[in-house]
Each structure stands twice: as C-alpha cells, then as structure tokens.
Amino acid sequence: MSSRNHWVAGGVAALLLLAPAVHAADDAAEKQSLEEVRNTVINLLQALVDKGLLTREQAQQLVKQAQDKATADAAALAAKNAAQAKEEQNAVRVPYVPQIVKDEISKQVEEEVKPAVVADVVKEAKDEK
C-alpha cells in the first residue's frame, strides 16, 4: 500500500471511530450529523475498494479495528464513570457559608468554650503555686 493509501486508510479508520457515537448522542441534530459521517465513511471505503486502492479484506479489517477500539474506549469510559460515581458517594459536600454565619458560629463557640478555658487556666495557676 502506498503512503497516500496509508493516510487515506488512517483517515477512514479515524472516521469510523465516530460511528458508534451515534448511539450515545442525545441531540437529534448531532445524531443526524454522526449518521452522515458514518455513511460517508462507508461510501468512501466502498469507493476505495471499487478503485482497487483497498481490498475488501483491508476495508473489513479497518472497520473491525475501529469497532474494537470503540468498544475498548466505551469500556474504559464506563469504568472511569463507575469509579467517579463511587468517589461521589463518599464525598462530603461543604456548602458555601457566608462570613456573617462564620462569625456567628465563632462567637457561639467562644461563649461555650470560654468558661472551661478560664477554669483550666485558674486551676493550672493554683497548681503551680
């Protein structure tokens, strides 16, 4: 296969990777666009086979390689999403707390802790004598 054919084959393989994404697309316009790309790739492969630039077996191999890669990519993405979901379950969410609320909490803690701190200081002072 010539260098040009390698580039064409590589481009075709790259385009084929987009084909499985049709099922994942939510937007109708995106689905239509991806379907157009899929059909273009199929037509391009057929034209390359018809012109003798690729054998039917080579074209089928390109399609199989693209499908295998897409399957592996989908599995890797699913595993990544599962790991992220597990991390999200154990995550502790801390909402934004305005400064005025922080100040109020500090005041309340100070009022609750101050008598105990004063008592400890007085006790230590008496123990040192």
Protein Blocks (a to p, Z undefined) as FASTA:
>chain_A
ZZklmmmmmmmmmmmmmmmmmmmpmblklmmmmmmmmmmmmmmmmmmmmnopacfklmmm
mmmmmmmmmmmmmmmmmmmmmmmmmmmmmpccdddddfklmmmmmmmmmmmmmmmmmmmm
mmmmmmmZZ
